[in-house]
Amino acid sequence: MGPVLGVGGFLEARARSLQGNPRPTSPGRAGPVRSSVAAPDCCGGLGNLDFRKADLCIMTRLLGYVDLSEPHFVAAVLAIVFNPLFWNVVARWEHKTRKLSKAFGSPRLACYTLGGAILLLNVLRSHCFTQAMLSQPRMQSLDNPAAYHVGLALLGVGGVFVLSSFLALGFTGTFLGDYFGILKEARVTMFPFSVLDNPMYWGSTAIYLGWAIVHASPTGLLLTALVALIYMVAIVYEEPFTAEIYQQKASQAYKRS
């Protein structure tokens, strides 16, 4: 089994709630690239090439290596989609009803239990991701020492962001503690939050990407794109709710003062 890639995934749900909104950027739209030199007829030839069509060519090439109906691939997709859905549904239900806290006798014990469940689910996701890569063809253009070392570098950078984020937040800060009423006194601003918004999400994405490149796996690249997409959806979905939790805390503190 590959490294525990899923740790960074769900950890980021907590990190970005304490760091603030990401600053998405919109890639510039490139106009057609004109050339008087004959070229292969990819996307209609270089005379009609723009970035959107080039991206489509890359995606089409990746899909040529991937059997979308292969059981391991399907399992990986389901695990990638399910995990953030699980922690969001359970955490919001807990915030609304406090039933987990009542069942376990305290918010902290309930948070620790949910955190353990999330860890196990993300270990399963990592296993499914790796098995999906191993069950499908490798990409020859990535199967070389240079690409392998790039993959290792991405694994290292991603691991630094994920682990340093966890150390900065602590267990309850990482594992949905704010939904259990365990709130931070102030926003975390130390490294890696001082250099990057949502470092756990993007650190986890870098780990997945590095793991895919190390295995020269087009399947891994496709699944990494899905991971990044799910994380972006999670950011949009979760941040307003988490901001509301801390706004309520500030309002209550103001009334008591």
C-alpha positions as CSV (number, residue, x, y, z in Angstrom):
1,M,0.0,0.0,0.0
2,G,1.2,3.5,-0.7
3,P,1.7,6.3,1.8
4,V,-1.3,7.4,3.8
5,L,-2.2,10.0,1.3
6,G,-5.7,10.5,2.7
7,V,-4.4,12.1,6.0
8,G,-3.8,15.4,4.2
9,G,-7.2,15.3,2.5
10,F,-9.5,15.4,5.4
11,L,-7.0,17.4,7.5
12,E,-7.3,20.3,5.1
13,A,-11.0,20.7,6.0
14,R,-9.8,22.0,9.3
15,A,-6.8,23.9,8.1
16,R,-8.6,26.0,5.6
17,S,-11.4,26.8,8.1
18,L,-8.9,28.5,10.4
19,Q,-6.8,30.1,7.7
20,G,-9.4,31.9,5.6
21,N,-10.7,31.8,2.1
22,P,-8.4,30.7,-0.7
23,R,-7.5,33.1,-3.4
24,P,-8.4,31.4,-6.6
25,T,-7.0,32.7,-9.8
26,S,-8.4,32.5,-13.2
27,P,-6.0,31.4,-15.9
28,G,-5.8,33.8,-18.8
29,R,-7.4,32.7,-22.0
30,A,-4.8,32.2,-24.7
31,G,-5.6,33.1,-28.3
32,P,-4.8,30.8,-31.2
33,V,-1.1,30.0,-31.8
34,R,-0.3,30.7,-35.4
35,S,2.5,28.8,-37.2
36,S,3.7,28.5,-40.7
37,V,5.4,25.2,-40.0
38,A,3.5,22.0,-40.6
39,A,2.7,20.1,-37.5
40,P,0.9,17.0,-36.4
41,D,-2.9,17.2,-36.6
42,C,-3.6,17.4,-32.9
43,C,-6.7,19.3,-32.0
44,G,-6.9,20.5,-35.6
45,G,-3.2,21.3,-36.0
46,L,-1.1,23.9,-34.3
47,G,-2.7,26.6,-36.4
48,N,-6.0,26.1,-34.5
49,L,-4.5,25.3,-31.1
50,D,-5.5,27.1,-27.9
51,F,-5.0,26.1,-24.2
52,R,-8.5,24.8,-23.8
53,K,-8.1,22.4,-26.8
54,A,-4.6,21.4,-25.6
55,D,-6.0,20.5,-22.2
56,L,-8.6,18.4,-24.0
57,C,-5.9,16.6,-25.9
58,I,-4.0,15.8,-22.7
59,M,-7.2,14.5,-21.0
60,T,-8.0,12.4,-24.1
61,R,-4.5,10.9,-24.0
62,L,-4.8,10.1,-20.3
63,L,-8.2,8.5,-20.8
64,G,-6.7,6.3,-23.5
65,Y,-4.7,4.6,-20.8
66,V,-7.5,4.2,-18.3
67,D,-10.3,1.7,-18.1
68,L,-13.0,3.7,-16.3
69,S,-15.0,0.5,-15.5
70,E,-12.1,-1.4,-13.9
71,P,-13.2,-2.3,-10.3
72,H,-10.1,-0.8,-8.5
73,F,-10.5,2.5,-10.4
74,V,-14.2,2.6,-9.5
75,A,-13.4,1.9,-5.9
76,A,-10.8,4.7,-5.8
77,V,-13.3,7.2,-7.3
78,L,-15.9,6.2,-4.7
79,A,-13.5,6.5,-1.8
80,I,-12.2,9.9,-3.0
81,V,-15.8,11.3,-3.3
82,F,-17.2,9.6,-0.2
83,N,-14.6,10.7,2.4
84,P,-15.3,14.5,2.5
85,L,-19.0,13.8,2.1
86,F,-18.9,11.5,5.2
87,W,-17.1,14.0,7.4
88,N,-19.2,16.9,6.3
89,V,-22.5,15.1,6.9
90,V,-21.5,13.7,10.3
91,A,-19.9,16.9,11.5
92,R,-22.9,19.1,10.5
93,W,-25.2,16.6,12.2
94,E,-23.1,16.7,15.3
95,H,-23.1,20.5,15.3
96,K,-26.9,20.6,14.9
97,T,-27.8,17.9,17.4
98,R,-24.7,17.3,19.7
99,K,-25.7,13.6,19.7
100,L,-22.2,12.3,19.3
101,S,-21.0,14.4,22.2
102,K,-23.9,13.1,24.3
103,A,-23.3,9.5,23.3
104,F,-19.5,9.5,24.1
105,G,-19.9,11.7,27.2
106,S,-17.8,14.6,26.0
107,P,-17.2,16.6,22.9
108,R,-13.4,15.8,22.9
109,L,-14.0,12.0,23.1
110,A,-16.5,12.2,20.3
111,C,-14.1,14.3,18.2
112,Y,-11.3,11.8,18.8
113,T,-13.6,8.9,17.8
114,L,-14.7,10.6,14.6
115,G,-11.1,11.5,13.8
116,G,-10.1,7.9,14.2
117,A,-12.8,6.9,11.8
118,I,-11.7,9.5,9.3
119,L,-8.1,8.2,9.5
120,L,-9.2,4.7,8.7
121,L,-11.3,5.8,5.8
122,N,-8.4,7.7,4.4
123,V,-6.1,4.8,4.7
124,L,-8.6,2.8,2.7
125,R,-8.7,5.7,0.1
126,S,-4.9,5.5,-0.2
127,H,-5.0,1.8,-0.7
128,C,-7.7,2.1,-3.4
129,F,-5.7,4.8,-5.1
130,T,-2.6,2.7,-5.2
131,Q,-4.4,-0.5,-6.4
132,A,-6.1,1.5,-9.1
133,M,-2.7,2.6,-10.4
134,L,-1.1,-0.8,-10.2
135,S,-4.0,-2.4,-12.1
136,Q,-3.7,-0.2,-15.2
137,P,-0.9,0.6,-17.7
138,R,2.0,2.8,-17.1
139,M,2.8,5.9,-19.3
140,Q,6.1,5.5,-21.0
141,S,6.8,9.2,-21.2
142,L,6.7,9.3,-17.3
143,D,8.7,6.1,-16.8
144,N,12.1,7.7,-16.5
145,P,14.5,8.8,-13.7
146,A,13.8,12.5,-14.1
147,A,10.1,12.1,-13.7
148,Y,10.7,9.7,-10.8
149,H,12.7,12.3,-8.9
150,V,10.1,15.0,-9.6
151,G,7.6,12.7,-8.1
152,L,9.7,12.2,-5.0
153,A,10.1,16.0,-4.6
154,L,6.4,16.4,-4.8
155,L,5.9,13.7,-2.1
156,G,8.4,15.5,0.1
157,V,6.9,19.0,-0.3
158,G,3.4,17.7,0.2
159,G,4.4,15.8,3.3
160,V,6.0,18.9,4.8
161,F,2.8,20.9,4.3
162,V,0.5,18.2,5.6
163,L,2.6,17.4,8.7
164,S,3.4,21.0,9.6
165,S,-0.3,21.9,9.3
166,F,-1.3,19.1,11.6
167,L,1.3,20.2,14.2
168,A,0.1,23.8,14.0
169,L,-3.6,22.8,14.4
170,G,-3.4,19.9,16.8
171,F,-5.7,16.9,16.8
172,T,-9.0,18.6,17.6
173,G,-8.1,21.6,15.4
174,T,-7.5,19.1,12.5
175,F,-10.3,16.7,13.0
176,L,-13.4,18.9,12.9
177,G,-13.2,20.1,16.5
178,D,-14.9,23.3,15.8
179,Y,-18.1,21.4,14.8
180,F,-18.0,19.9,18.3
181,G,-17.7,23.3,19.9
182,I,-13.9,23.0,20.5
183,L,-12.8,26.3,18.9
184,K,-9.5,27.9,18.5
185,E,-8.9,31.1,20.4
186,A,-7.4,32.7,17.3
187,R,-6.7,32.0,13.6
188,V,-3.5,29.9,13.0
189,T,-1.0,32.0,11.2
190,M,2.3,30.1,11.7
191,F,4.0,28.1,8.9
192,P,2.7,26.7,6.6
193,F,-0.4,29.0,6.9
194,S,1.9,32.0,6.6
195,V,3.0,31.0,3.1
196,L,-0.1,29.2,1.6
197,D,-3.8,29.1,1.9
198,N,-5.2,25.7,2.6
199,P,-1.8,24.0,2.9
200,M,-3.3,20.6,3.9
201,Y,-5.5,20.4,0.8
202,W,-2.7,21.4,-1.6
203,G,-0.1,19.4,0.3
204,S,-2.3,16.3,0.0
205,T,-2.8,17.0,-3.7
206,A,1.0,17.2,-4.1
207,I,1.4,13.9,-2.4
208,Y,-1.2,12.2,-4.7
209,L,0.5,13.8,-7.7
210,G,3.9,12.8,-6.7
211,W,2.7,9.2,-6.0
212,A,1.2,9.0,-9.4
213,I,4.3,10.3,-11.2
214,V,6.6,7.9,-9.2
215,H,4.4,5.1,-10.6
216,A,4.3,6.7,-14.1
217,S,0.6,6.2,-13.8
218,P,-1.9,8.0,-16.0
219,T,-4.6,6.5,-13.8
220,G,-3.0,8.2,-10.8
221,L,-2.9,11.5,-12.6
222,L,-6.6,11.3,-13.5
223,L,-7.5,10.4,-9.9
224,T,-5.3,13.2,-8.6
225,A,-7.3,15.6,-10.8
226,L,-10.5,14.3,-9.1
227,V,-8.9,14.7,-5.7
228,A,-8.1,18.4,-6.4
229,L,-11.7,19.0,-7.8
230,I,-13.3,17.4,-4.7
231,Y,-11.1,19.6,-2.4
232,M,-12.1,22.8,-4.3
233,V,-15.8,21.8,-3.9
234,A,-15.2,21.1,-0.2
235,I,-13.6,24.6,0.2
236,V,-16.6,26.3,-1.4
237,Y,-19.1,24.2,0.6
238,E,-17.4,24.2,4.0
239,E,-15.9,27.6,4.5
240,P,-19.1,29.6,4.9
241,F,-20.4,27.2,7.5
242,T,-17.2,27.2,9.5
243,A,-17.0,31.0,9.3
244,E,-20.5,31.1,10.7
245,I,-19.5,29.0,13.7
246,Y,-16.7,31.4,14.6
247,Q,-19.0,34.4,14.0
248,Q,-21.4,33.0,16.5
249,K,-18.6,32.6,18.9
250,A,-17.5,36.2,18.5
251,S,-21.1,37.4,18.9
252,Q,-21.6,35.4,22.1
253,A,-18.3,36.8,23.5
254,Y,-19.3,40.3,22.6
255,K,-22.7,39.9,24.4
256,R,-20.9,38.6,27.5
257,S,-18.5,41.6,27.6
